[in-house]
Amino acid sequence: MGGRAGMLGPMATPQLDIVFFDVDDTLYSTTAFSERARRAAIGAMIEAGLDIGLDEGVGELAEVVSEFASNYAGHFDRLLDRLGPEAVDGRNRAVLVAAGVVAYHRTKSEGLHMLPDVRVTLETLRSAGTRLGVISAGLQVKQAEKLIRLDALPYFDPRAIFFSDQVGVSKPNPKLYALACRRSGVEPSRALYVGDRPLHDVAPAQDAGMHTVHYSGAGGKYANACGEVRADHTLDDMRPLVALLRDQYGVG
């Protein structure tokens, strides 16, 4: 676990003013949640009459999401298109789609949980008075909903939460990170960003002048990805972040 900053005594002047976090596959396991939610949705559609095996349906839905992107609103409609009328067998398509939507959102309501090591870390940092923020790519209401469902809002400075859809700049553009720092009233050199994607989180944040942590503890699809730029620190458990911030940046 390396870093650009030198070792500091616990009473040293802090070198950071804020620590920003990504949301997806950082605060919670987006990948694991998506798999559970899609399986629940296909199961509900099968119960409503869709003629397909569960594993086959989950696989087809995953392809639809990959091809049309995660924020597309018509995943279930496109799934039925590609399965053809024989899979519907004359049933009302809207009922099948609604069954999938309800099951997906039920999973979201009941199964969206912050990772335990992340919650412990955020609790500790908040208790120590560390200023925390969010920089996340995605649709603003969708990303804000995740923070609320995760019960994450109490940990973050409400004036330091930024969604790409809201500010007009998205990952991996370094301007997103620079803008978040500027609007938070801090210099990038005095900010640290924690994210799971080397190319979309680490590299642009460093280009903006921030310190970075590559976190792989969520086990997402980018957990083992490599980028041309190495993060200042690499963690597969969030809890050591507390000591890292204290010992190398004088924070906490």
N, C-alpha and C positions, 0 to 999 in steps of 0.2 A: 504494500500500500504506500505509494509514493506521493510526493506533492511538491509544488513549487515553493511553498512557504517553508521557512526554517522552523525548527522546534522552538517553542516559546514556553516560558514559565506560565503557571496558571494565573498570575496577576498581570500578565502583559496586556498592553493595549490591544483590543480586538482588531483584527485585520479585515473583518467582514461586518457589513451592516445588515445583510439579509441573506437568507437561504431560500431559494426557489425550488419547487418540486414540479415534476410532470405529474399527470394524473393516470393515464392508461398504462397498465403493466408497471406502475410505480407505486401508487397508493393502494392499488388492488390488482388482482390478476385478471386483466381483461381477457386474456386468451382462455383461461379456465372458465370464466363466467360465460363467455360467448358459446363455448362448446356445450355447457349445461343448458343454456337458454335455447339454443338451436335444437338440441335433442328433445327438450320439453315441447317445443313448438311443433316439430314433426310428429311427435307422439300424439299430440292433441288433434292434429289434422288427420292422422290415421284413424283415431277414434271417431272423428266426424265423417269418415267415409273415404278418405284418400287411399287409393290402392297402390301402396308402395311399402317395401320393407323399411324398418326404422333406420338401419345403417345406410342403406342406399339413399334414403331421403335426406339424411343428415349430410351425406357426401355431396348430393346435388345442390343442397342449399348453400353449403360452403363454397361451391364453385360459383353460384350466383353472386354471393357476397363479394368474392374475389374479383369477379368480372365487372360488377356494377358499383363497387365500393361500399363501404360500411354505412355511409350516411344516406344511401339511396332509399327511397320510401316504398318501393314496390317489390321487395325481395320475394315475398310469397306469391305475388301475381306472376312474376317471371318464372318462379319454380313451376307453377301449374302450366304455364306456356310450354316449357320444355318437356314436361312429362306427358302432355297431350291429353285429349279428351277421354281416352280410355281409362286414365288414372282417376278421372273425376266421375265417370260413369253417370252422367246426366245430373249430378248434384249441383246445387247452387254454389258457384265458386266463391261468392262472398262469404258464405258460411264457413267454408274451409279456410279461407284467408283469416277470417275473424278468429277462428279457433286457434290458429297459429299465433296471431297477434296477442290474444289474451294470455296464452300460455307463456309467451316470451316475456310479457310485462309482469306476469305473476312471479316468474323466476327473478326478474329484476327487483321486485318489491321484497321478496323473501330471501334472496341469495346474494345480494351485493354487499360484500363485507370488506372492510379494510384489512390488509395483511397484518397479523399480530405484531411482527417486528416493527412495522411502520407505525402502528398506533402507539406502541411503547415509546418509540423514538420521538414522535411528535409531542406526546405528553411530557416527556422529559425536557425537550427543548422549550416548549411553551412555559413550563414551570420555571425554567432558568431565565425567562425573559427574552429569548432569541426571537428576532423578527422573522416570520416565515411567510412565503408567498407562493403563488402558483403561476406557471406559464404552461399552457396546454393548447394543442392544436385540435380543432374540431368545431362543431356547431355550438354556438354560445349557450343556448338553453340546455342542450343535451349534456354538455360538459358541466354546467352549473348543477344540473339535476344529479349528476354523479356525486358531486361534492356534498350535496344535501343528503342523498341516500346513504352515503358513507359516513354521515355524521362528522364530516371533516371540517366544516366551516369554523368551528370555535378555535381551531389551531392556527388559522391564517389571518393575517392583516387584511381586513376587507377592502383596503385601498391598494392591495398588491396582488390582485387576482386578475389574470389576463388570459383571454381566449382569442385564438387567432381569427376566428370568424367575426370577432367584435372590433378588432383593431386594424383589419385590412392587410395584415401581413401574416404569412403562415410558415411553418417549418418546411424546409430547413434554412430559411432566410435569416441570417444573423440579425437583420433589422428588428425581428420580433423580440429578441433578447435585449437588444440595445434600447428599444422602445420601453420595454417593461422596466428596465433599470431607471431610465430617465423619468418615467412617470411615477416611479416609486421614490424618486429623489436620491438615488444612490449611484455611485460610479460603478461601471461593470467590474472594475478591478477589486471592488469591495463586495462583490456578490458571488454566490456559489449556486450552481444548478445541479439538481439530481434528476437523472432520467435514465431510461432503459435502452435507448437507441443510439449507437455510436454515430451514425450518419445524420440523424435528425435532431439529436439532443446534444451530444458531446461536441461534435465538430462546429456547429454554428454558434453554440454558446461560447466556446473558446475563441472563435473568430470575433465575437463581440467583445472579448476581453475578460470573460468571466472564468472563475475556477469551476471545475466540473467533477462530478461523481457519476460513474457508470454503475447503475444498480441492476443486478440480474436476479434478485431474490424472488421476483414474481413468476419466474419461469416462463416468461412470454416467448414469442417466436423470435425475438431479437436478443434473447438472453445470452447467447453464445456468439452473437455477430461481432465482427471486427471492422474497424474503420481505419483509415489512414492516419487519423489523429487519435492518440491515446488520451483517455481521461486522466486527470490529475490523480484520481483515486478510483479504485474498483472495489465494490462491495457486493457480496451475495447475501448479506444480512444487513438490515438497516441499523441495527442497534450500535455497532461500532462507530457510526457517524457522530455520536455524542462525544466520544473521547477524541475522535479525529478533529472535530471543530475546536475542542478545548485545547488540545496539545499542539496543533499545527496552526491554528488561526486565533487562539486566545478568546474563543467565543464560549460562553456558558460558564 
